[in-house]
Amino acid sequence: MKIKNIMNNQKLLENLPDQNPNPIIRISLDGELLYFNNSSKYIIKIWDIDIGDICHKNIFKKIKNTNKSTNYFELKIGIIYYKFSSVYINELKYYNIYATDITAVKIIDKFPDKNPNPVIRLNKIFELTYFNQAALEFIYFYKLKIGDSIIKPIYKKIKNSNNINEKQTGRIRVNFKTLYFTILPKNEFDSYIIYFTDITANIIIDKFPDENPNPVLKCDKSFILKYYNRASQYLIDNEYFKVNDHIPKDFIEKIKNNEMSFERDINEKVYFFRIVFIEEFEFFLIYCTDITESKDKELILLKLSKYFSPQIYDSIFTGKLDVKIKSTRKDLSIFFSDIVGFSTLSEKLEPENLTRLITDYLTEMTNIAIKYGGTVDKYIGDAIMVFFGDPASKGKIKDACSCISMALEMKERLKYINQQWVSSGISEDLKIRIGINTDICTVGNFGSNNRLDYTVLGNGVNLASRLESIALENQILISENTFNLIKNYFKCSFVDEIFVKGKSHALNIYTVDGHLFEKIEQSNIKYKSNGFSLKIETNKITNKSNILKLLKKAIDRLNKN
């Protein structure tokens, strides 16, 4: 009787599911499809089965339930998400599967609450149905709640559109912020999703450059100029570009090479450019500063620097040295040198050639002096005066050793200068005399209230000058004071005794022959004979492979001859 009642009820149930808007499917214990209603047709089509077919194993596995009377699970069928409840009918030995479309819920659940930007949802009659946490400020500002009609600016944006099914955009104020909104129709869910982005910073960036007294330009990632402030007009006029044009090509190259700051001439002015990429808004801001005046001052300072030794120049412009009449007593090593027979040489040469040659010589010597830390005091025609120990000192012994090392290198450098002079048509060899003395001297600013000279005075200076005047060709004469400081580091030979004004006794003088500890292997290679001259300065070579090829070629040619 019970089975008969169930069978009668079953026939009644079979007539009901077709009226159900949700899918209903019936499957046997063996996985055979027994029945499905009209709402299930989409599912059955995707599963690719029909009445009497066996259900796919993976799906049937989810449907079967050995422990519970009802089994719940979710599946994505095509583009739709379904929640299934599988109910086992024990008396009839089959499963009834009820499905509910949860696609909208899944989509909504997926993102808005995690989205850092405001997101809201409206139904088709423009009532608020959802908002995420980030939208609370918007909700409170407009005093909205679920079920309320949306505010007029957004409502009008949708209603006034030619096609309400197309994306719409606009702006809206919330407190002191400006939000950019995008309305996306979701017809499959009978709703509108509205996304908001805070663009307040972008607007501020767009507005403030006009208040900036310096030029500011903005270009997009394609290097198209999108904006410039009033102060930029000079650049625009002189570079001949405008909004929606590409910025100058060299600017583009700088950006591509990641050179985000540089100087550039714009007609008669000089500008410093600093380029900043605003990642959030994907554009470049180009800040410009007119540095014409500072560059002019820099040029003046550069010109002035030619009249000072680097040490003195740095001391003055860093504030270490006061520009006033002031002196002090210090242990200094004083150096004098001049060219032997310069007067005769100057009579043979044209003024232009003489100027060029003496400039080359003084430049070479000055570079060596600077290398060893010497302060170049002055040039007196072809003569050079250098001192060590002021404004900076490494100690009396080290200062004296630096002075001697400088003198030896200057003497060595003469060979190179002579080769240059020969190539210029001057047959006479260049020869110099050098005198060095170490003593306590007076050093500082001397002169008048209107003009100062930073120099050294004293008997120690006079003795160095005297030693230079009595030195032989290419000889380095030093005083006994200097000899006592450097004798453990340099080869020296006693020369003679001399009497000088102001001294009651004779002074021993010495010549410097070289470094005491010469390296066994010299880095430089030099050789000269009839028809052959070779000089290799290994520390200056940068193209070794080319030189080796050239030497091999020369050897091959010699072997053939």
LINFEN-V171708 format. One record per residue. N is the residue number from 1. RES is the residue in one small letter. PHI is phi in whole degrees, 0 to 359 (999 if undefined). Layout:
[[N | RES | PHI] [N | RES | PHI]]
//
This chain:
[[1 | m | 999] [2 | k | 296] [3 | i | 296] [4 | k | 297] [5 | n | 296] [6 | i | 296] [7 | m | 299] [8 | n | 296] [9 | n | 296] [10 | q | 297] [11 | k | 298] [12 | l | 295] [13 | l | 296] [14 | e | 294] [15 | n | 276] [16 | l | 278] [17 | p | 304] [18 | d | 296] [19 | q | 275] [20 | n | 283] [21 | p | 288] [22 | n | 261] [23 | p | 297] [24 | i | 227] [25 | i | 230] [26 | r | 236] [27 | i | 225] [28 | s | 284] [29 | l | 296] [30 | d | 269] [31 | g | 90] [32 | e | 277] [33 | l | 287] [34 | l | 258] [35 | y | 195] [36 | f | 208] [37 | n | 270] [38 | n | 301] [39 | s | 290] [40 | s | 267] [41 | k | 302] [42 | y | 297] [43 | i | 295] [44 | i | 298] [45 | k | 295] [46 | i | 294] [47 | w | 289] [48 | d | 61] [49 | i | 227] [50 | d | 217] [51 | i | 306] [52 | g | 95] [53 | d | 281] [54 | i | 273] [55 | c | 293] [56 | h | 303] [57 | k | 303] [58 | n | 297] [59 | i | 287] [60 | f | 297] [61 | k | 300] [62 | k | 287] [63 | i | 288] [64 | k | 298] [65 | n | 214] [66 | t | 262] [67 | n | 256] [68 | k | 238] [69 | s | 286] [70 | t | 230] [71 | n | 241] [72 | y | 250] [73 | f | 200] [74 | e | 242] [75 | l | 218] [76 | k | 263] [77 | i | 252] [78 | g | 64] [79 | i | 255] [80 | i | 248] [81 | y | 268] [82 | y | 237] [83 | k | 256] [84 | f | 254] [85 | s | 236] [86 | s | 259] [87 | v | 247] [88 | y | 273] [89 | i | 264] [90 | n | 298] [91 | e | 295] [92 | l | 256] [93 | k | 58] [94 | y | 209] [95 | y | 250] [96 | n | 259] [97 | i | 247] [98 | y | 251] [99 | a | 241] [100 | t | 230] [101 | d | 287] [102 | i | 243] [103 | t | 304] [104 | a | 301] [105 | v | 297] [106 | k | 298] [107 | i | 295] [108 | i | 296] [109 | d | 291] [110 | k | 292] [111 | f | 236] [112 | p | 303] [113 | d | 292] [114 | k | 272] [115 | n | 286] [116 | p | 288] [117 | n | 260] [118 | p | 296] [119 | v | 223] [120 | i | 229] [121 | r | 230] [122 | l | 242] [123 | n | 275] [124 | k | 290] [125 | i | 255] [126 | f | 65] [127 | e | 262] [128 | l | 290] [129 | t | 244] [130 | y | 195] [131 | f | 209] [132 | n | 270] [133 | q | 299] [134 | a | 292] [135 | a | 270] [136 | l | 301] [137 | e | 299] [138 | f | 297] [139 | i | 298] [140 | y | 293] [141 | f | 299] [142 | y | 262] [143 | k | 52] [144 | l | 258] [145 | k | 213] [146 | i | 304] [147 | g | 99] [148 | d | 284] [149 | s | 287] [150 | i | 290] [151 | i | 296] [152 | k | 301] [153 | p | 304] [154 | i | 285] [155 | y | 301] [156 | k | 295] [157 | k | 300] [158 | i | 286] [159 | k | 292] [160 | n | 278] [161 | s | 287] [162 | n | 294] [163 | n | 222] [164 | i | 290] [165 | n | 268] [166 | e | 259] [167 | k | 295] [168 | q | 234] [169 | t | 226] [170 | g | 186] [171 | r | 232] [172 | i | 209] [173 | r | 267] [174 | v | 225] [175 | n | 54] [176 | f | 261] [177 | k | 254] [178 | t | 245] [179 | l | 253] [180 | y | 265] [181 | f | 242] [182 | t | 237] [183 | i | 259] [184 | l | 246] [185 | p | 292] [186 | k | 241] [187 | n | 297] [188 | e | 293] [189 | f | 246] [190 | d | 52] [191 | s | 208] [192 | y | 238] [193 | i | 257] [194 | i | 242] [195 | y | 255] [196 | f | 242] [197 | t | 227] [198 | d | 285] [199 | i | 248] [200 | t | 304] [201 | a | 299] [202 | n | 298] [203 | i | 294] [204 | i | 298] [205 | i | 299] [206 | d | 293] [207 | k | 274] [208 | f | 290] [209 | p | 305] [210 | d | 296] [211 | e | 273] [212 | n | 283] [213 | p | 288] [214 | n | 261] [215 | p | 297] [216 | v | 224] [217 | l | 237] [218 | k | 231] [219 | c | 227] [220 | d | 275] [221 | k | 293] [222 | s | 268] [223 | f | 68] [224 | i | 268] [225 | l | 292] [226 | k | 249] [227 | y | 194] [228 | y | 209] [229 | n | 272] [230 | r | 299] [231 | a | 291] [232 | s | 272] [233 | q | 301] [234 | y | 300] [235 | l | 295] [236 | i | 299] [237 | d | 294] [238 | n | 270] [239 | e | 258] [240 | y | 56] [241 | f | 221] [242 | k | 217] [243 | v | 303] [244 | n | 78] [245 | d | 266] [246 | h | 292] [247 | i | 291] [248 | p | 308] [249 | k | 302] [250 | d | 292] [251 | f | 295] [252 | i | 298] [253 | e | 298] [254 | k | 299] [255 | i | 296] [256 | k | 298] [257 | n | 270] [258 | n | 62] [259 | e | 267] [260 | m | 270] [261 | s | 214] [262 | f | 194] [263 | e | 254] [264 | r | 205] [265 | d | 281] [266 | i | 238] [267 | n | 56] [268 | e | 265] [269 | k | 247] [270 | v | 240] [271 | y | 241] [272 | f | 257] [273 | f | 250] [274 | r | 232] [275 | i | 251] [276 | v | 236] [277 | f | 268] [278 | i | 269] [279 | e | 298] [280 | e | 299] [281 | f | 247] [282 | e | 55] [283 | f | 214] [284 | f | 255] [285 | l | 254] [286 | i | 249] [287 | y | 265] [288 | c | 235] [289 | t | 231] [290 | d | 285] [291 | i | 249] [292 | t | 304] [293 | e | 296] [294 | s | 292] [295 | k | 293] [296 | d | 296] [297 | k | 295] [298 | e | 298] [299 | l | 295] [300 | i | 297] [301 | l | 295] [302 | l | 298] [303 | k | 295] [304 | l | 297] [305 | s | 299] [306 | k | 293] [307 | y | 264] [308 | f | 232] [309 | s | 293] [310 | p | 307] [311 | q | 296] [312 | i | 292] [313 | y | 302] [314 | d | 298] [315 | s | 296] [316 | i | 292] [317 | f | 274] [318 | t | 259] [319 | g | 87] [320 | k | 287] [321 | l | 241] [322 | d | 286] [323 | v | 270] [324 | k | 205] [325 | i | 292] [326 | k | 197] [327 | s | 215] [328 | t | 212] [329 | r | 259] [330 | k | 215] [331 | d | 282] [332 | l | 230] [333 | s | 255] [334 | i | 255] [335 | f | 238] [336 | f | 232] [337 | s | 212] [338 | d | 209] [339 | i | 271] [340 | v | 290] [341 | g | 70] [342 | f | 293] [343 | s | 299] [344 | t | 296] [345 | l | 297] [346 | s | 293] [347 | e | 286] [348 | k | 276] [349 | l | 258] [350 | e | 292] [351 | p | 306] [352 | e | 295] [353 | n | 293] [354 | l | 298] [355 | t | 299] [356 | r | 296] [357 | l | 291] [358 | i | 291] [359 | t | 294] [360 | d | 299] [361 | y | 297] [362 | l | 296] [363 | t | 295] [364 | e | 300] [365 | m | 293] [366 | t | 294] [367 | n | 299] [368 | i | 292] [369 | a | 300] [370 | i | 295] [371 | k | 304] [372 | y | 267] [373 | g | 88] [374 | g | 281] [375 | t | 263] [376 | v | 284] [377 | d | 283] [378 | k | 195] [379 | y | 251] [380 | i | 239] [381 | g | 66] [382 | d | 270] [383 | a | 274] [384 | i | 233] [385 | m | 241] [386 | v | 228] [387 | f | 227] [388 | f | 239] [389 | g | 117] [390 | d | 203] [391 | p | 289] [392 | a | 246] [393 | s | 227] [394 | k | 258] [395 | g | 109] [396 | k | 302] [397 | i | 291] [398 | k | 295] [399 | d | 297] [400 | a | 295] [401 | c | 296] [402 | s | 297] [403 | c | 296] [404 | i | 293] [405 | s | 300] [406 | m | 298] [407 | a | 298] [408 | l | 296] [409 | e | 291] [410 | m | 300] [411 | k | 297] [412 | e | 293] [413 | r | 291] [414 | l | 302] [415 | k | 297] [416 | y | 293] [417 | i | 296] [418 | n | 300] [419 | q | 298] [420 | q | 295] [421 | w | 293] [422 | v | 297] [423 | s | 294] [424 | s | 269] [425 | g | 95] [426 | i | 258] [427 | s | 277] [428 | e | 292] [429 | d | 286] [430 | l | 277] [431 | k | 229] [432 | i | 229] [433 | r | 241] [434 | i | 227] [435 | g | 231] [436 | i | 226] [437 | n | 219] [438 | t | 244] [439 | d | 195] [440 | i | 279] [441 | c | 231] [442 | t | 263] [443 | v | 232] [444 | g | 158] [445 | n | 274] [446 | f | 234] [447 | g | 143] [448 | s | 248] [449 | n | 294] [450 | n | 261] [451 | r | 214] [452 | l | 240] [453 | d | 225] [454 | y | 272] [455 | t | 209] [456 | v | 235] [457 | l | 231] [458 | g | 134] [459 | n | 297] [460 | g | 296] [461 | v | 290] [462 | n | 298] [463 | l | 291] [464 | a | 299] [465 | s | 294] [466 | r | 295] [467 | l | 297] [468 | e | 296] [469 | s | 289] [470 | i | 258] [471 | a | 291] [472 | l | 279] [473 | e | 301] [474 | n | 55] [475 | q | 253] [476 | i | 251] [477 | l | 261] [478 | i | 231] [479 | s | 279] [480 | e | 294] [481 | n | 301] [482 | t | 292] [483 | f | 303] [484 | n | 298] [485 | l | 276] [486 | i | 245] [487 | k | 298] [488 | n | 277] [489 | y | 235] [490 | f | 226] [491 | k | 283] [492 | c | 228] [493 | s | 228] [494 | f | 290] [495 | v | 251] [496 | d | 185] [497 | e | 251] [498 | i | 226] [499 | f | 252] [500 | v | 235] [501 | k | 296] [502 | g | 93] [503 | k | 244] [504 | s | 274] [505 | h | 235] [506 | a | 288] [507 | l | 247] [508 | n | 284] [509 | i | 233] [510 | y | 227] [511 | t | 248] [512 | v | 263] [513 | d | 258] [514 | g | 158] [515 | h | 288] [516 | l | 292] [517 | f | 250] [518 | e | 286] [519 | k | 290] [520 | i | 297] [521 | e | 253] [522 | q | 277] [523 | s | 285] [524 | n | 262] [525 | i | 242] [526 | k | 221] [527 | y | 202] [528 | k | 213] [529 | s | 207] [530 | n | 302] [531 | g | 76] [532 | f | 213] [533 | s | 216] [534 | l | 225] [535 | k | 218] [536 | i | 236] [537 | e | 257] [538 | t | 298] [539 | n | 287] [540 | k | 253] [541 | i | 285] [542 | t | 239] [543 | n | 239] [544 | k | 303] [545 | s | 297] [546 | n | 295] [547 | i | 294] [548 | l | 298] [549 | k | 298] [550 | l | 295] [551 | l | 295] [552 | k | 298] [553 | k | 298] [554 | a | 294] [555 | i | 295] [556 | d | 300] [557 | r | 293] [558 | l | 297] [559 | n | 296] [560 | k | 292] [561 | n | 283]]
//
